[in-house]
Amino acid sequence: MAETRNDEGQPTTHTTIIKERRGGGGGAVLIAIVLLIAVLVGAWYLYSTSNSTNRKNDAIAGAAKSVGSAADKAGSAIDQSK
């Protein structure tokens, strides 16, 4: 590497300053918030689906009881008519 000399014949020194810029962590916080929202939406969806399935099962059980009661009444009516 070539040295530069000043008027007096002395080598000059060059100082290089390197500044490191680092983020304040805002990107990590943003990613954490997005992940938290995704987890909450997923939990709400699973909870909603579970409730829907339970309601459907309860409706089917109620309909089955209704059909059973009607069949019992029809059977009793047939037995009385004999």
Phi, psi and omega in degrees: 000137183278140177263144174261146181242146176274188184296337184269000179088000180272142177294141177267153178254139177252130179250126177251125179253125179250120179258125176266127178254125179239146179288160180276006181090009180296326179294319179294321179294319179297316178297319179297319179294317179297317178296321178297316178298318180297319178295318179296318178296318178297317178295318178297318180298314179296319178297317180296317179296319179297315179296321179297317179295318179296318179296320179296316179296320178295321179295319179294318179296319178296318179295321179296320177296319179298315179295320178297318178295319179295320178294321177297317179295318180295319178296319178296320181294322179292320180295323181287332183282346181279000000 
